[in-house]
Amino acid sequence: MRGLLVALGFLTRIPVPVRVFEDARAQRTSLAWYPVVGVIVGALVTGLFVLLPREHALLSAALTLLAWVALSGGLHLDGLADSADAWVGGFGDRARTLEIMKDPRSGPAGVTAIVSLLLLKFAALASLPVENAWLLWLSPLLARAALTAAFLTTPYVRSGGLGSALKEAPRVGCILALLCAVAICIACGLSGACALAAALVVFAFWRRACLRRLGGFTGDTAGALAETVEAGVLVVLVFGG
């Protein structure tokens, strides 16, 4: 359970005991709990969205998105902004791309990426059909599952980065967590299967881009992956309804 607390404390702003982050084993095992954190985030966001009045779709979408961002602390949005700046400013060069990602400042590409993605999420939430509203939780679930899959299938290239400890995560637990995420999506019917397919497509394009530019991925590109998977799943849930 310490692994779950580490994952929850890292991926959300839900308070957990600080001492759990001192446990090296818990840090390694936390990767397998990422999909579970996605379920927790998804349950909270979906509960709020369902309770808000549907006759005020735009306001409900805005409040839900605001709570969603606050719950994650904007962690993945920061990675998205850094990745966008680095991809545009790196001009195809690996070393320069990695160097730009270290810069805490956000450039025009980063700001544009955040605004565009939040606008897409807002529009998707406002357009989400009533019959698919209860499936909203699949978006954060698949986004966190994608992070687990990234560490299992793609080299982590930033030595000493936040994800360094996760490279040694037990593979069996992570694979079981991913299989459970897949089973959950399939159990949700056609819309769930379409959401899973969308996440797989986004993951495939992300992995190809990271391997071609960096030879692997970093924490920032992992944040970009989580955000784009969330947005992609939301769009599919809209059209799937």
N, C-alpha and C positions, 0 to 999 in steps of 0.2 A: 504493500500500500504506500510505502514511502516513494516509490517510483511514480505513482499517480499524483501524489502531492507535489513532487518536483515538476511534473508535466503541467499540472494545474497552475502552479505558481509562475512558471515560465511563460506559458501561453496565454494566461489571462491575468486580470487584476483581482481575482478572488484571493483574499489573504490566506496564506498557509504559514506554518511555523518556519522561521528562517533556518533553523538548524538542519532541516532536511536537505538543504543545498550543500551541506558539508559532507554528506554521505556519497562517496564516489560510486558505490554500487547502485544507489538509488538514481543517480544521474544517468548511468548507463541503461538501467531498466526502464527509465521514464519514456523512452522512445516507443515502446510497445503500448503505452497508455495514451499516446496522442489521439488515436481515434475515439477513445472514451472521453477525453476532454472535448473533442468535437461534438459528441452526443450531449454533453453537459451544456456547452455553449449553445448548441442548437435547440435544446429543450427550453432554455431561458428565453432565447430570441423568439422562438416559435410561440411560446406561451404568451409573450407580450403582444406579438403580432395578431394572434387569434383573438385576444381580449379587446384590442382596440377596435373602435367602430369602423365598419367597412364603408359606411356612407361618406366618411372623410378619408378616402383612400390615400390622397397625397400626404396629408398630415400624419396618418398612421404609418405610412412608409418612411417618412422623415424621422419620426420618433423611434421606430424600430431600428433604422440604420444608425441613428445616434447612439442608441443603447448598445448595439452590436460593436461599434467602434470603441466605445468606452469600455466594454467588457474585455476586449482584447488589448486595450491600451495603445492601439495604433501600431502594434509591433510589426505586423506584416506590411502595413502601409509604408512604414519607414524603409523596409527592404525593397518594396516595389519602387519607391522613389529613387533610392540609391542605384538600383539595377537599371532603371530607365536612363538616368544620367550617365552611368558608366557605359551602357550599350551605345548610346548616341555619341558621347564624347570620346569613347575608346577607339573609334575608327578601325575596329577589327583587330586591334592589338591587345593581346592577352595581358601583358604587364600593365599597360595604361588603364585597361578596364578594371583590373584589380585595385590599382592605385586610386582611381576615382571613387570606387565603392567605399574606401576608407574615409573619404571626406564627409564630415557630418553635415555639411551644407547641402541644400537642395537647389538644383539648377532648374531652368525652364522645362526640361524634359521630365524631371521628377515631379514637379508641380502639375504639369499637364497630365501625367500618368495617374496621379492620385485623383485629380478632379474628374477625369474621364471615367475612371473605374467607379468612383462613388456615384457619379451621375448614372452610370449603367445599372448599378445595384439599386439605386433609388427608383429608377424607372421600372425595373423588374419587380420590385416589391409592390409598387403601386399598381402594376398590371397583373400580378399573380392571381390566377383564378381561385375562386373560393374552394373548389374541390381539391386543389393542390396546396392550399395554405398549410395544411398539417404536415406536408413533406418539406417544408422550409428547412428543417433541422438536418436534412441530408447534405445541404451545402457546407456548413462547418464540419460535419463529419467527414465528408470526402476530402475537404481541404487539409485536415489534419492527417488523414490516412495517406494522402499524397506525400506529406513530409516524411512519414515513416517509410514509404516506398522509395523516396529519394535516397535515403541513407542506405537502403538495402541494395540499390541498383546502380548508384552513381557515385563516383569518387568525390570525397570532400577535399577541396584543394587549399583551404585556408588553414595553415598550421597555427595552432594556438587559438583558433576562433571559438565561438560559443558552442559550435557543434562538434568540436574535437572529441569530447568524451562519448558522443553518441555513435562514433564510428565503431566502437567496441560493444555496442548493444547486442544482447543475445538475439540471434536470428530467429530461433524457433518461436519465441514470444511475439516478435514483430510479425512474422508470417501468419501466425494464428490470429493476431489482431486484424490484419488485412483481409484474411479469409472471412472473418466475422463481418467486417464492413461490407464486403461483396455480398455475402448472404443476406444481410439486412436490406441492401438495395434491391436485390432480386425479389425478396419477400414483399416489397412495397409495390410490386406490379410493374406495369409498363413504364410509368413515369419514373419509378425508381431505377429501372434498367437503363432508361434514357439518361438519367442523371449520372449513373455510373459510366456510361459510354462517353458522356461529355467530359467527365473528369479524366478518363483514360486518354482522350484525344489531346486535351490541354497538357497533360503530363508528358505525352510523347513529344509534342512540339517543344515544350520547355526543356526536356532532357536533351533533345537533339541540338537545340540552340546553345545550351550550356557546354556540352561536350565539344562543339565546334569552336566556340569562342575561348573557353577556359580549360577544357579538358576535364571538367567536373563542375561542382557547384559550390557556392558559399552560403553563409547565413542570409545574406541579402537576397540572393536569387531564390532561396527557399521561401522567404517572405513573399516574393513576387509570385511564386508558384501557388502558395496558399490563397492569395487574393484573386488570382486569375481563375483558379478552380472554383472558388466560391461564386464568382461572377458568372462563369460558364454554366454551372449547375443551375443558378437562378434563372438564366435565360432559357435553358431547356425546360425548366419547370413551367415557365410562362407559356411557351409554345406547346408543351406537352399537355397542357390543360385544354 
